[in-house]
Amino acid sequence: MDDPVPPIVADGGLSDNFNNAASLFEEEAFLSPGTFSSADEYAANPRFLELQEELRCVLFSAVSSLEPNTYASPVPSEPPLDGAGSRTLRPSLDFTRVSIPKIRLIYYLKNWITECAPYLDKFDESRHFGVHIPILAQKSPTLFYAILAFSARQNERKACLDKAYDSLELYQESIRLLAPCLQAKDPNVLVTVCILAVMELMSVSPRDWRRHVEGCAALFDSFNVNGLSGGHLQAVFWCYARMELCGAIISNGAESTVLPLEKWVPAMPEASSLEEREVMIRDLFCQKSRSSPDMHANWAVYLCAKTCGLASRQIRYLELGEMVDDTRSFIEQWDYLWDELQYWLEQRPPAMLPIKTTGLGGGQIFPEILYAHYAAISGNQLYHASCIMMLDMKPPERILPPGKPQYSAIWHARRVCGISLTNPHSGNLINAIQPLYIAGKLLSHHSEHVEVAKLFKIVEETTGWGALWRLKDLERAWGYEPGEILSAI
C-alpha cells in the first residue's frame, strides 16, 4: 500500500501536519468500496496462516506448563512513588518495534478507541476495552501491538484494502512478544489472546471458528477466569464467550462450545444435583443483573449458548445415539431451558426494556423496538433467537398453549429484524449477524428478504466485519440464485 502519510520528524516528535496527515489517511481508508467480500486475499496469505499456527503452538505450549486453577484476580496498582513522593509517570508506548510510520500507528490507536473498542464494549458500561485496556497496554507491548493489529485490520477490511498488510506486521509483533508474558503466568495475557482471536475471526472464514477460540478456551480454563470473575478479565471473558456463541450457532447443532458451560460461571458445590446447580447459576445471574444491566445481557449470551448445547445434544443423542452426561430426558431439558428463557424475560431490569415499541401496519415490514441501553439491544435479540431455536427443536409431545406470541417463531423472527433496524449501533449490528440468519430463514416475503439483505450489507460497509457470507446462506435458504437478492438492494 502506498504510504498515505508524510514522513515522521526526528525523534518521535510529530510535525504540525499531524492532524492534516491523519485526516488524509482517514479519507483514503474510509472511501466507500465498490464491493465487499467476506473472503479476501488476506485469509489465504501464507504468512498469515503461518502466524496463526505459531500463535496456536505458543498458546498450547504455555497451557501445558500452567498449573490449573492457580489464578487469583490481579489488583490494579498505582504507579510507584518516586523519591519526591510523587507518582512516577506510566511507561510510554513503544512505537519503534515495527517499520510502520509512527503517525499511522497513532491513527490506529485512535481508531481503536473510537471505532474498534465500542464493538467489544457493547455489553460493558465500564468500557474496559476502550478505557482500561489501552492503559494496561502501556505496560504490555504484546497487548499494545494486538490493539494496533486489530485496529489496522478493521481499517483494511472496512476500506477493502486487500493489499494492505500493516495489520499482519503488527499481528506478528504481538505474537513474538507474547511468549514471555505466558511464561510469567500473567492472567492479563488473556486480553491480548482474546483480541488476537477476534482479529482472526474478523479476517477469515468464521466456519473455522474452533481453531481461533481453542487457545483462548484453554487459557481461561487454566487461569480459572469465568464470566463472573470481575474487572477487565470478566469483560474479556464475555467478549470471548460471544465468539464461542457465534461458532456454536454456525455449527448448526453439530458442535457445542469449546469451553464447557460449567466453566463459564464459578464452580458450584459438587454435592448438589444438576438441577440444584442450574438453579444456583440462574439465581447468581439474576442477583448480578439487579446491579448491572450488562450482566443481564451476558446472561442472555449464556442462555443462547445453552440453547446451542441442547441442539447439539439433540443431534448427538437422539440422532447419532451418542452418550451424554445429562441423564434427564430431552423433553425435561427443553422444558427447563424454555422456562429459563421466559424467566430471563420477566426479570429484565428497567434498562433492558424497550423505551418505544410499535407494531406492524401502514406498510411497516418489521416492528420498531427502540432501546436506550446498548447491551439491551443484543441481549433481547439473543433472547428471541434462542426462542426460535427452541421452537425449532420442540419435542412433538410438547403442546404449547395457543394465542401467546412467544410461542410463535415468526413473531420472534420479526422482532430480531426489527431490533436491528431500529437500533443501528455498529457493535450490536456485528453481534446481530447470527440472530439475523436464524430469523431470516423463517421469512418468506421478498420485501422482508430485501430489508434483511440491507442489514447484512450495512454491517460490512460500516464495520468491516464479514457478514455477506451469511446472506449467501440465506439466499440459498430462500431459493434465490447466488447474488440475486444482493443485486436487488
C-alpha positions in Angstrom: 0.0 0.0 0.0 1.3 3.5 -0.8 2.2 5.4 2.3 -0.6 7.9 2.8 1.1 10.0 5.4 4.2 12.3 5.3 7.4 11.2 7.0 7.7 11.4 10.8 10.0 14.1 12.1 13.1 13.1 14.1 13.0 11.5 17.5 9.3 10.7 17.7 8.2 14.3 17.6 5.1 14.8 15.5 5.1 17.6 13.0 2.4 20.3 12.9 1.0 18.5 9.9 -0.2 15.6 12.1 -3.9 16.5 12.0 -3.9 17.1 8.2 -2.0 13.9 7.6 -4.4 11.8 9.8 -7.3 13.4 8.0 -5.9 12.4 4.6 -5.3 8.9 5.9 -8.9 8.7 7.1 -10.1 9.9 3.7 -8.2 7.2 1.9 -9.1 4.5 4.4 -12.8 5.1 4.6 -13.7 5.7 0.9 -16.8 3.6 0.1 -15.6 0.5 -1.6 -17.4 -0.8 -4.7 -17.8 -4.3 -3.4 -17.4 -6.2 -0.2 -16.1 -9.7 0.1 -16.0 -11.8 3.3 -13.1 -13.8 1.9 -10.2 -11.8 0.7 -6.6 -12.5 -0.2 -5.5 -11.8 3.4 -7.1 -15.0 4.7 -5.0 -17.1 2.2 -1.8 -15.2 2.8 0.9 -17.8 3.6 2.5 -15.6 6.3 -0.9 -15.0 8.0 -1.5 -18.8 8.0 1.9 -19.4 9.5 1.4 -16.8 12.2 -2.0 -18.4 13.1 -0.3 -21.7 13.6 2.5 -20.1 15.5 0.0 -18.5 17.9 -1.8 -21.8 18.5 1.5 -23.5 19.2 2.6 -20.8 21.6 -0.8 -20.9 23.5 -1.0 -24.7 23.9 2.7 -24.9 24.9 2.0 -22.3 27.6 -1.2 -24.1 28.8 0.7 -27.3 29.2 3.1 -25.6 31.6 0.5 -23.8 33.7 -0.8 -25.4 36.8 -4.6 -25.5 36.7 -6.7 -23.2 39.0 -3.8 -21.1 40.2 -5.4 -17.8 39.1 -6.1 -15.0 41.5 -7.6 -11.7 40.4 -4.9 -9.1 40.0 -5.4 -5.9 41.9 -4.7 -2.8 39.7 -1.9 -0.9 41.4 -1.0 2.8 41.4 2.3 3.9 39.8 5.1 3.7 42.3 6.2 6.8 44.3 9.4 8.4 43.2 12.0 9.9 45.5 10.0 13.2 46.0 6.8 11.3 46.9 5.1 11.9 43.6 3.7 9.3 41.3 6.1 8.3 38.5 4.8 8.6 35.0 3.4 5.5 33.3 5.8 3.9 30.8 5.3 5.5 27.3 4.0 3.4 24.4 6.8 1.9 22.2 6.3 2.7 18.5 9.7 1.6 17.4 9.4 -2.2 17.1 7.8 -2.1 13.6 8.5 -0.4 10.3 5.1 1.3 10.1 5.3 5.1 10.4 4.5 6.4 13.8 1.9 8.7 12.6 -0.1 5.8 11.2 0.3 3.8 14.4 -1.1 6.7 16.3 -4.0 6.8 13.8 -4.6 3.0 14.5 -4.6 3.7 18.2 -7.2 6.5 17.8 -9.2 4.2 15.6 -9.1 1.5 18.3 -10.6 3.9 20.8 -13.2 5.5 18.6 -14.2 2.6 16.2 -13.0 -0.8 17.4 -13.3 -0.8 21.2 -17.0 0.1 21.1 -17.6 -3.1 19.1 -16.1 -5.1 22.0 -17.6 -2.9 24.8 -21.2 -3.3 23.7 -22.1 -5.4 26.8 -19.9 -3.3 29.1 -20.9 0.0 30.6 -17.4 0.4 32.1 -15.9 0.4 28.6 -12.9 -1.8 29.6 -11.7 -2.2 26.0 -11.9 1.5 25.3 -10.6 2.9 28.5 -8.9 0.3 30.8 -7.2 -1.9 28.1 -5.3 1.0 26.5 -4.0 2.0 29.9 -3.0 -1.6 30.5 -1.3 -1.7 27.1 1.2 1.0 28.3 2.9 -1.7 30.3 2.4 -4.5 27.9 3.9 -4.3 24.4 2.3 -7.5 23.3 -1.1 -6.1 24.2 -0.3 -2.7 22.6 0.5 -4.4 19.3 -2.5 -6.6 19.5 -4.7 -3.5 19.8 -2.9 -1.9 16.8 -3.2 -5.1 14.7 -7.0 -5.3 15.4 -7.5 -1.7 14.5 -5.4 -1.9 11.4 -7.2 -5.0 10.2 -10.6 -3.4 10.8 -9.4 -0.4 8.8 -8.2 -2.6 6.0 -11.4 -4.6 5.8 -13.7 -1.5 6.1 -11.9 0.1 3.1 -11.4 -3.2 1.2 -7.6 -2.7 1.2 -6.7 -6.3 0.4 -3.1 -5.5 -0.4 -2.5 -3.6 2.9 -0.5 -5.6 5.4 0.1 -3.2 8.3 -2.1 -5.5 10.5 0.0 -8.5 9.5 3.2 -6.9 10.7 1.5 -5.8 14.0 0.0 -9.2 14.5 3.4 -10.8 14.0 5.0 -8.5 16.6 2.3 -9.1 19.2 2.8 -12.9 18.8 6.5 -12.5 19.1 6.2 -10.7 22.4 3.5 -13.0 23.8 5.6 -15.9 24.9 7.4 -14.2 27.8 4.1 -13.0 29.2 2.7 -16.5 29.0 5.9 -17.8 30.8 5.3 -15.2 33.5 1.8 -16.6 34.0 0.3 -13.2 34.0 -3.5 -13.6 33.6 -3.6 -10.2 31.8 -2.2 -12.1 28.8 -5.9 -13.2 28.3 -6.6 -9.7 27.0 -4.0 -10.0 24.2 -5.0 -13.5 23.2 -8.7 -12.6 23.1 -8.1 -9.5 20.9 -6.0 -11.6 18.5 -8.7 -14.2 18.3 -11.3 -11.7 17.4 -9.0 -10.2 14.8 -8.6 -13.7 13.3 -12.3 -14.2 13.2 -12.8 -10.9 11.5 -10.2 -11.8 8.8 -11.1 -15.3 7.8 -14.0 -17.7 7.3 -15.9 -17.9 10.6 -16.7 -21.5 9.7 -13.2 -22.4 11.1 -14.1 -20.8 14.4 -12.9 -23.5 16.7 -9.3 -23.1 15.7 -9.5 -19.4 16.8 -11.1 -19.9 20.2 -9.5 -23.2 21.3 -6.3 -21.4 22.6 -8.5 -18.8 24.4 -10.6 -21.6 26.0 -7.6 -23.4 27.3 -6.2 -20.2 28.9 -9.4 -19.2 30.5 -9.6 -22.7 32.0 -6.0 -22.7 33.2 -6.3 -19.3 34.8 -9.8 -20.1 36.2 -11.3 -17.0 34.7 -15.0 -17.0 34.1 -17.9 -14.7 33.4 -18.2 -13.6 37.0 -14.5 -13.0 37.8 -15.0 -9.2 37.9 -13.0 -6.4 36.5 -11.5 -6.2 33.0 -10.9 -10.0 32.8 -14.7 -10.5 33.2 -15.3 -8.2 30.3 -12.7 -10.1 28.2 -14.3 -13.4 29.1 -17.7 -12.2 27.7 -16.0 -11.0 24.6 -14.6 -14.5 24.2 -18.0 -16.0 25.0 -19.7 -14.1 22.2 -17.1 -15.6 19.8 -18.0 -19.1 21.2 -21.7 -18.4 20.7 -21.1 -17.3 17.2 -19.3 -20.5 16.4 -21.9 -22.7 18.1 -24.6 -21.2 16.0 -22.6 -21.6 12.8 -22.1 -25.3 13.6 -26.0 -25.7 13.4 -26.0 -28.2 16.3 -23.0 -30.2 15.2 -20.9 -28.8 18.0 -21.3 -27.2 21.3 -19.0 -24.6 22.9 -15.2 -25.4 23.2 -15.2 -24.2 26.9 -17.9 -26.2 28.7 -20.7 -24.0 30.0 -20.0 -25.1 33.6 -16.6 -23.2 33.2 -18.5 -20.0 32.2 -19.5 -19.5 35.8 -18.0 -20.1 39.3 -17.8 -23.7 40.4 -20.9 -24.9 42.1 -20.9 -27.2 45.1 -20.1 -30.7 43.9 -22.6 -32.3 46.3 -25.5 -30.5 44.7 -27.6 -32.2 41.9 -27.5 -30.9 38.3 -30.9 -29.3 38.8 -29.8 -27.6 42.0 -26.6 -26.2 40.3 -28.7 -24.8 37.4 -31.0 -23.0 39.9 -27.9 -21.6 41.7 -26.5 -20.4 38.4 -29.8 -18.8 37.5 -30.1 -17.1 40.8 -26.5 -15.8 40.6 -27.1 -14.2 37.2 -30.3 -12.7 38.4 -28.6 -11.3 41.5 -25.8 -9.7 39.5 -28.3 -8.4 36.9 -30.1 -6.2 39.5 -27.0 -4.0 39.9 -25.7 -4.4 36.3 -27.9 -4.5 33.2 -24.8 -5.6 31.3 -24.8 -8.8 33.3 -28.4 -9.4 32.2 -27.2 -9.2 28.6 -24.4 -11.6 29.4 -26.9 -14.0 30.9 -28.7 -13.9 27.5 -25.4 -15.0 25.9 -25.1 -17.8 28.4 -28.7 -19.0 27.8 -28.3 -18.8 24.0 -25.1 -20.9 24.3 -27.1 -23.3 26.4 -29.7 -23.5 23.7 -27.0 -24.4 21.2 -25.8 -27.1 23.6 -29.3 -28.5 23.7 -29.4 -28.6 19.9 -26.1 -30.4 19.9 -27.4 -32.9 22.4 -30.5 -33.5 20.2 -28.2 -34.3 17.2 -25.6 -36.3 19.1 -28.0 -38.3 21.3 -31.3 -38.5 19.5 -30.0 -38.8 16.0 -26.4 -40.2 16.4 -27.0 -42.3 19.5 -24.0 -40.9 21.4 -24.0 -40.9 25.2 -24.3 -37.6 27.0 -23.6 -36.6 30.6 -27.1 -35.3 31.4 -29.4 -38.2 32.1 -32.6 -36.1 32.0 -34.9 -36.7 29.1 -34.8 -34.3 26.2 -38.2 -33.0 26.9 -37.3 -32.3 30.6 -34.3 -30.3 29.5 -36.3 -28.5 26.8 -39.0 -27.5 29.4 -36.4 -26.3 31.9 -34.5 -24.2 29.4 -37.7 -22.7 27.9 -38.8 -21.7 31.4 -35.3 -20.2 32.0 -35.6 -18.0 28.9 -39.0 -16.8 29.9 -37.7 -16.1 33.4 -34.9 -14.0 31.8 -37.6 -12.0 30.0 -39.6 -11.4 33.2 -36.6 -10.4 35.3 -35.3 -7.8 32.9 -34.2 -4.6 34.8 -35.6 -1.3 33.5 -32.5 -0.6 31.4 -33.2 -3.8 29.4 -36.7 -2.8 28.5 -37.6 -1.0 25.3 -38.4 2.7 25.5 -40.5 2.6 22.4 -42.3 -0.2 20.6 -44.6 0.0 17.5 -46.5 -2.8 15.9 -46.9 -3.6 12.2 -49.2 -1.8 9.8 -49.1 1.1 7.4 -46.6 -0.6 5.2 -44.2 -1.3 8.0 -42.5 -4.6 7.5 -40.9 -5.2 11.0 -41.8 -3.7 14.4 -39.8 -0.8 15.7 -38.2 -1.7 19.1 -36.0 1.1 20.5 -33.6 0.6 23.4 -31.6 3.2 25.3 -29.1 0.8 26.7 -26.6 -0.8 24.2 -26.5 -4.1 26.0 -30.3 -4.3 25.8 -30.2 -4.4 22.0 -28.2 -7.6 21.7 -29.5 -9.1 24.9 -33.1 -9.0 23.8 -32.2 -10.1 20.3 -30.4 -13.2 21.6 -33.5 -14.0 23.7 -35.6 -14.0 20.5 -33.0 -16.0 18.6 -32.9 -18.6 21.4 -36.7 -18.9 21.4 -36.6 -19.5 17.6 -34.0 -22.3 18.1 -36.0 -23.8 21.0 -39.3 -23.8 19.0 -37.5 -25.4 16.1 -36.4 -28.4 18.2 -39.6 -28.5 20.4 -40.4 -32.2 21.2 -43.6 -33.3 19.3 -45.3 -34.3 22.5 -44.9 -30.8 24.0 -48.2 -29.0 23.2 -47.9 -25.2 23.6 -50.9 -23.1 24.5 -52.3 -21.1 21.6 -52.6 -17.3 21.3 -49.4 -16.3 23.0 -46.9 -14.6 20.7 -43.8 -16.0 22.5 -44.8 -19.4 21.1 -44.6 -18.2 17.5 -41.2 -18.5 15.9 -42.1 -16.0 13.1 -43.1 -13.4 15.8 -39.6 -13.8 17.4 -38.0 -13.6 13.9 -39.7 -10.3 13.0 -38.6 -8.8 16.4 -35.0 -9.9 15.7 -35.1 -8.0 12.5 -36.9 -5.0 14.0 -34.4 -4.6 16.8 -31.5 -4.3 14.3 -33.4 -1.9 12.0 -34.4 0.3 14.9 -31.0 0.3 16.8 -28.2 0.7 14.2 -25.3 0.7 16.8 -22.4 -0.8 14.9 -21.3 -3.1 17.7 -24.7 -4.6 18.0 -25.0 -5.0 14.3 -21.9 -7.2 14.4 -23.5 -9.2 17.2 -26.7 -9.5 15.1 -25.2 -11.4 12.2 -26.1 -14.8 13.6 -29.5 -13.9 15.1 -30.5 -12.3 11.7 -29.5 -15.5 10.0 -31.6 -17.6 12.4 -34.6 -15.2 12.0 -34.1 -14.7 8.3 -34.6 -18.4 7.4 -38.2 -18.1 8.6 -39.1 -15.0 6.4 -41.0 -15.7 3.2 -41.8 -12.4 1.6 -39.4 -10.7 -0.9 -39.7 -7.3 0.9 -38.6 -9.0 4.1 -35.6 -10.5 2.3 -34.6 -7.2 0.9 -34.6 -5.5 4.3 -32.6 -8.2 5.9 -30.1 -8.1 3.0 -29.7 -4.4 3.5 -28.8 -5.0 7.1 -26.0 -7.5 6.2 -24.6 -5.1 3.7 -24.7 -2.3 6.3 -22.7 -4.5 8.7 -19.8 -5.0 6.1 -19.8 -1.4 4.9 -19.8 0.3 8.3 -17.8 -2.1 10.5 -15.5 -4.1 8.2 -16.9 -7.3 9.8 -17.7 -10.1 7.3 -21.5 -10.6 7.0 -22.3 -11.2 3.4 -21.3 -14.8 3.6 -24.3 -15.3 5.9 -26.5 -13.5 3.4 -25.3 -16.0 0.7 -26.5 -18.8 3.1 -29.9 -17.1 3.3 -30.1 -16.7 -0.4 -29.9 -20.5 -0.7 -32.5 -21.0 2.0 -34.8 -18.5 0.3 -34.4 -20.1 -3.1 -32.6 -17.3 -4.9 -29.8 -17.6 -7.3 -26.4 -16.6 -5.8 -26.1 -12.8 -5.6 -29.7 -12.3 -6.7 -31.0 -10.6 -3.5 -27.8 -8.6 -3.1 -28.2 -7.1 -6.5 -31.7 -6.0 -5.7 -30.6 -3.6 -3.0 
